[in-house]
Amino acid sequence: MGDAVTMLCIALFIHCAILFFNVVFKSCCLYPYFKFLKKSGIEISFLTIKCSTTIFNRPLQKWGIWRPRFLKLWFTAGTYVSLLLLPISLTLLIRSLILTISQRGTSEPTTDAASLELVIPGYNLPLSDLGYYSISMLLCTVVHEIGHAVAAVREDVHIYGTGFLLVFIFPAACVNLDSDRLGSLPPMRRLRILCAGVWHNLLLAVYAAIIVFSLPILTQPFYTTGEGVYVMSISPDSPATGPSGLLEGDVVTSINQCSVARKSAWKKCIADAHRYPTPGYCISAEFVRENDESAPDHPTVEGAVACCPPQACKEGRLCFQLVDDSGGPVALPEYSCLLARKLVKENIGYCANQSPNYCSSQLHCLRPSVVNNTKLLAINRVKGEVVLFLGNPTEIYSTVQVVDYVPKWNIYDPYIPQFLENLLKYVCMMSSGLAVVNVLPAFFFDGQYIASTLCDLFLGSRVKDNSKRLAISLCTSFCGTVLLLTALITPIVLQYIY
């Protein structure tokens, strides 16, 4: 969170400095500066830098007159799909607000996929994913604005130019249309232009989702997936390194009894290891008698029994507690000092975390005696011995980067398909999110103008006064804006309250 605040403060300082010099140069009436702004098309305002150009007008004109009948059917279909999305978006928005309020005060709120959530870097967006977020945001807005521009040309609305925006730290695209001409069009033609951006965002999300699901198949000649995760990089200060620790290029298949097939499973296994006690190991009585080197006195350190002498700890021994003595008539001591690596190799099965009576006959369940936040993890990999980690599992997650794609030959970079998959996931998320939010009747979104046009379309014959229809559309947009802001801000407010 501190890195996020620092980054945002730096970005705010840069924006304020640019705005300050812009005001100073304009107040001094510097002709070269005015000439530079006019020639470059740069406009500077608070937290926003806009650059306009006309170099894309010709391609957009060509696309707008290409196959006019097809484009009419294309944007008409987009209009109906966008209007069908409107009640769905309102339902999602209201549902998200109700779920957020109903879950207030709970320690672990349930995750609901069909809800709207405000994405903030450093709050619920990892700073490491900020690049994906920015690229996908730019791509989604470019596709969105292309839809508006091509539909506008198709409906004979002039394009003044296109531009790129930097809103705080997020890039975006924009298009400048002839608003007077747009407002004079019949409602149905106007809707084709206004709904084109939402339509294109929906299609982009669908295409991105299809490619994401197809990527493991498309990369099958070069990479394997679903059989383990590839260790891409390890921080130099990672506790998982060492002579017998993890190495870059290792393929991890499991953590304790938790199978690791993909990156999502890697995250879940580490989270489970952090949340639940370390599982016990099913060990024979003979192994314990032959390897036990426990000290006569068993002091308690931070709630855990330390039965190993100092020298034994240096040899890799760990204190294990007997939690299930149903393995036969042979009596075992409650605590035994055993070689952890040898015990892990000897173990025939794991004991359950909550109910340890799962060892077969003649075996006993022994669990490591460690403090609450310290866990013993056995990380199995395709090549090399099992990696034993004693510590906080979250340190592994924060210092070891893994990817889903395991290269079949060393010449292939596993980061390339993983980068493409992550980017496409963000594109799918961002594009569908922009479509859902943009169609809502809220100020500064396409939904504001869609609502106004729908009022003209359905109320034109009943309400003849334009000012009354405008008042109805403004009230609708105001209510939608309040509802949207409430649904997006409520989770943040409730988090700080509870």
Solvent accessible surface area in square Angstrom, and as a share of the most:
residue,aa,sasa,rsa
1,M,141,0.63
2,G,52,0.50
3,D,109,0.56
4,A,1,0.01
5,V,72,0.41
6,T,79,0.46
7,M,56,0.25
8,L,46,0.23
9,C,72,0.43
10,I,97,0.49
11,A,14,0.11
12,L,74,0.37
13,F,144,0.60
14,I,89,0.45
15,H,13,0.06
16,C,58,0.35
17,A,30,0.24
18,I,59,0.30
19,L,45,0.23
20,F,123,0.51
21,F,108,0.45
22,N,8,0.04
23,V,87,0.50
24,V,50,0.29
25,F,69,0.29
26,K,83,0.35
27,S,82,0.53
28,C,80,0.48
29,C,99,0.59
30,L,76,0.38
31,Y,158,0.60
32,P,96,0.61
33,Y,33,0.13
34,F,87,0.36
35,K,116,0.49
36,F,109,0.45
37,L,20,0.10
38,K,180,0.76
39,K,177,0.75
40,S,35,0.23
41,G,19,0.18
42,I,42,0.21
43,E,102,0.46
44,I,33,0.17
45,S,61,0.39
46,F,127,0.53
47,L,45,0.22
48,T,32,0.18
49,I,39,0.20
50,K,38,0.16
51,C,53,0.32
52,S,27,0.18
53,T,35,0.20
54,T,88,0.51
55,I,127,0.65
56,F,84,0.35
57,N,28,0.14
58,R,176,0.64
59,P,50,0.31
60,L,7,0.03
61,Q,66,0.29
62,K,123,0.52
63,W,124,0.44
64,G,1,0.01
65,I,122,0.62
66,W,138,0.48
67,R,153,0.56
68,P,72,0.45
69,R,210,0.77
70,F,95,0.39
71,L,11,0.06
72,K,89,0.38
73,L,129,0.64
74,W,71,0.25
75,F,4,0.02
76,T,28,0.16
77,A,44,0.34
78,G,1,0.01
79,T,0,0.00
80,Y,126,0.48
81,V,55,0.32
82,S,0,0.00
83,L,41,0.20
84,L,126,0.63
85,L,20,0.10
86,L,32,0.16
87,P,75,0.47
88,I,94,0.48
89,S,0,0.00
90,L,55,0.27
91,T,81,0.47
92,L,37,0.18
93,L,1,0.00
94,I,80,0.40
95,R,103,0.38
96,S,3,0.02
97,L,25,0.12
98,I,104,0.53
99,L,46,0.23
100,T,25,0.15
101,I,78,0.39
102,S,75,0.49
103,Q,39,0.18
104,R,126,0.46
105,G,49,0.48
106,T,75,0.44
107,S,111,0.72
108,E,135,0.61
109,P,79,0.49
110,T,103,0.60
111,T,137,0.80
112,D,43,0.22
113,A,108,0.83
114,A,43,0.34
115,S,40,0.26
116,L,22,0.11
117,E,113,0.51
118,L,62,0.31
119,V,43,0.25
120,I,51,0.26
121,P,9,0.06
122,G,21,0.20
123,Y,61,0.23
124,N,56,0.29
125,L,8,0.04
126,P,76,0.48
127,L,57,0.28
128,S,98,0.63
129,D,33,0.17
130,L,30,0.15
131,G,44,0.42
132,Y,22,0.08
133,Y,15,0.06
134,S,23,0.15
135,I,82,0.41
136,S,0,0.00
137,M,30,0.13
138,L,60,0.30
139,L,76,0.38
140,C,0,0.00
141,T,18,0.10
142,V,42,0.24
143,V,33,0.19
144,H,12,0.05
145,E,33,0.15
146,I,54,0.28
147,G,0,0.00
148,H,14,0.06
149,A,1,0.01
150,V,11,0.06
151,A,1,0.01
152,A,0,0.00
153,V,16,0.09
154,R,60,0.22
155,E,3,0.01
156,D,100,0.52
157,V,3,0.02
158,H,99,0.44
159,I,0,0.00
160,Y,120,0.46
161,G,3,0.03
162,T,18,0.10
163,G,1,0.01
164,F,88,0.37
165,L,42,0.21
166,L,69,0.34
167,V,67,0.38
168,F,49,0.20
169,I,33,0.17
170,F,43,0.18
171,P,31,0.20
172,A,16,0.13
173,A,13,0.10
174,C,21,0.13
175,V,23,0.13
176,N,49,0.25
177,L,33,0.17
178,D,29,0.15
179,S,80,0.52
180,D,120,0.62
181,R,85,0.31
182,L,28,0.14
183,G,47,0.45
184,S,76,0.49
185,L,4,0.02
186,P,71,0.45
187,P,34,0.21
188,M,52,0.23
189,R,75,0.27
190,R,33,0.12
191,L,0,0.00
192,R,26,0.10
193,I,1,0.00
194,L,13,0.06
195,C,1,0.00
196,A,1,0.01
197,G,0,0.00
198,V,0,0.00
199,W,27,0.10
200,H,28,0.12
201,N,0,0.00
202,L,35,0.18
203,L,34,0.17
204,L,30,0.15
205,A,8,0.06
206,V,75,0.43
207,Y,119,0.45
208,A,2,0.02
209,A,26,0.20
210,I,98,0.50
211,I,72,0.37
212,V,21,0.12
213,F,164,0.68
214,S,34,0.22
215,L,7,0.04
216,P,34,0.21
217,I,125,0.63
218,L,112,0.56
219,T,18,0.10
220,Q,111,0.49
221,P,77,0.48
222,F,85,0.36
223,Y,18,0.07
224,T,44,0.26
225,T,35,0.21
226,G,36,0.34
227,E,126,0.56
228,G,0,0.00
229,V,0,0.00
230,Y,40,0.15
231,V,0,0.00
232,M,51,0.23
233,S,42,0.27
234,I,23,0.12
235,S,39,0.25
236,P,135,0.85
237,D,120,0.62
238,S,5,0.03
239,P,63,0.39
240,A,3,0.02
241,T,58,0.34
242,G,38,0.37
243,P,154,0.97
244,S,52,0.34
245,G,7,0.06
246,L,2,0.01
247,L,106,0.53
248,E,114,0.51
249,G,32,0.31
250,D,18,0.09
251,V,24,0.14
252,V,0,0.00
253,T,45,0.26
254,S,22,0.14
255,I,3,0.01
256,N,12,0.06
257,Q,93,0.41
258,C,35,0.21
259,S,82,0.53
260,V,2,0.01
261,A,37,0.29
262,R,73,0.27
263,K,70,0.30
264,S,84,0.54
265,A,24,0.19
266,W,3,0.01
267,K,117,0.49
268,K,123,0.52
269,C,3,0.02
270,I,4,0.02
271,A,38,0.30
272,D,32,0.16
273,A,17,0.13
274,H,76,0.34
275,R,135,0.49
276,Y,90,0.34
277,P,61,0.38
278,T,7,0.04
279,P,7,0.04
280,G,0,0.00
281,Y,0,0.00
282,C,5,0.03
283,I,1,0.00
284,S,25,0.16
285,A,4,0.03
286,E,86,0.39
287,F,13,0.05
288,V,2,0.01
289,R,139,0.51
290,E,142,0.64
291,N,14,0.07
292,D,43,0.22
293,E,89,0.40
294,S,39,0.25
295,A,24,0.18
296,P,133,0.84
297,D,110,0.57
298,H,75,0.33
299,P,77,0.49
300,T,90,0.52
301,V,82,0.47
302,E,144,0.64
303,G,73,0.70
304,A,12,0.09
305,V,25,0.15
306,A,37,0.29
307,C,0,0.00
308,C,15,0.09
309,P,45,0.28
310,P,108,0.68
311,Q,114,0.50
312,A,4,0.03
313,C,72,0.43
314,K,163,0.69
315,E,97,0.43
316,G,41,0.40
317,R,24,0.09
318,L,25,0.13
319,C,6,0.04
320,F,0,0.00
321,Q,58,0.26
322,L,25,0.12
323,V,46,0.27
324,D,10,0.05
325,D,78,0.40
326,S,81,0.52
327,G,3,0.03
328,G,31,0.30
329,P,127,0.80
330,V,57,0.33
331,A,87,0.68
332,L,20,0.10
333,P,67,0.42
334,E,98,0.44
335,Y,33,0.13
336,S,2,0.01
337,C,0,0.00
338,L,0,0.00
339,L,51,0.25
340,A,10,0.08
341,R,63,0.23
342,K,99,0.42
343,L,0,0.00
344,V,14,0.08
345,K,121,0.51
346,E,78,0.35
347,N,28,0.14
348,I,130,0.66
349,G,26,0.25
350,Y,58,0.22
351,C,2,0.01
352,A,33,0.25
353,N,36,0.19
354,Q,138,0.61
355,S,61,0.39
356,P,27,0.17
357,N,107,0.55
358,Y,150,0.57
359,C,22,0.13
360,S,72,0.47
361,S,86,0.55
362,Q,112,0.50
363,L,14,0.07
364,H,2,0.01
365,C,0,0.00
366,L,2,0.01
367,R,46,0.17
368,P,8,0.05
369,S,18,0.11
370,V,38,0.22
371,V,39,0.22
372,N,137,0.70
373,N,97,0.50
374,T,31,0.18
375,K,15,0.06
376,L,4,0.02
377,L,1,0.01
378,A,0,0.00
379,I,0,0.00
380,N,51,0.26
381,R,33,0.12
382,V,94,0.54
383,K,165,0.70
384,G,60,0.58
385,E,92,0.41
386,V,20,0.12
387,V,3,0.02
388,L,40,0.20
389,F,7,0.03
390,L,91,0.45
391,G,15,0.14
392,N,40,0.21
393,P,0,0.00
394,T,58,0.34
395,E,76,0.34
396,I,0,0.00
397,Y,99,0.38
398,S,87,0.56
399,T,25,0.15
400,V,7,0.04
401,Q,81,0.36
402,V,3,0.02
403,V,1,0.00
404,D,7,0.04
405,Y,0,0.00
406,V,22,0.13
407,P,19,0.12
408,K,88,0.37
409,W,142,0.50
410,N,153,0.79
411,I,145,0.74
412,Y,62,0.24
413,D,62,0.32
414,P,11,0.07
415,Y,83,0.32
416,I,114,0.58
417,P,7,0.04
418,Q,5,0.02
419,F,72,0.30
420,L,73,0.36
421,E,4,0.02
422,N,29,0.15
423,L,26,0.13
424,L,23,0.11
425,K,99,0.42
426,Y,29,0.11
427,V,3,0.01
428,C,35,0.21
429,M,89,0.40
430,M,18,0.08
431,S,0,0.00
432,S,37,0.24
433,G,28,0.27
434,L,34,0.17
435,A,0,0.00
436,V,17,0.10
437,V,27,0.16
438,N,16,0.08
439,V,1,0.00
440,L,2,0.01
441,P,13,0.08
442,A,1,0.00
443,F,52,0.22
444,F,192,0.80
445,F,61,0.26
446,D,22,0.11
447,G,1,0.01
448,Q,37,0.17
449,Y,117,0.45
450,I,1,0.01
451,A,11,0.08
452,S,32,0.21
453,T,1,0.01
454,L,30,0.15
455,C,16,0.09
456,D,38,0.19
457,L,71,0.35
458,F,122,0.51
459,L,47,0.23
460,G,23,0.22
461,S,85,0.55
462,R,185,0.67
463,V,34,0.19
464,K,154,0.65
465,D,64,0.33
466,N,101,0.52
467,S,69,0.45
468,K,121,0.51
469,R,31,0.11
470,L,98,0.49
471,A,50,0.39
472,I,72,0.37
473,S,3,0.02
474,L,76,0.38
475,C,84,0.50
476,T,55,0.32
477,S,1,0.01
478,F,121,0.51
479,C,84,0.50
480,G,7,0.06
481,T,26,0.15
482,V,73,0.42
483,L,46,0.23
484,L,6,0.03
485,L,92,0.46
486,T,55,0.32
487,A,0,0.00
488,L,28,0.14
489,I,80,0.40
490,T,22,0.13
491,P,38,0.24
492,I,34,0.17
493,V,71,0.41
494,L,30,0.15
495,Q,112,0.50
496,Y,162,0.61
497,I,115,0.58
498,Y,143,0.54
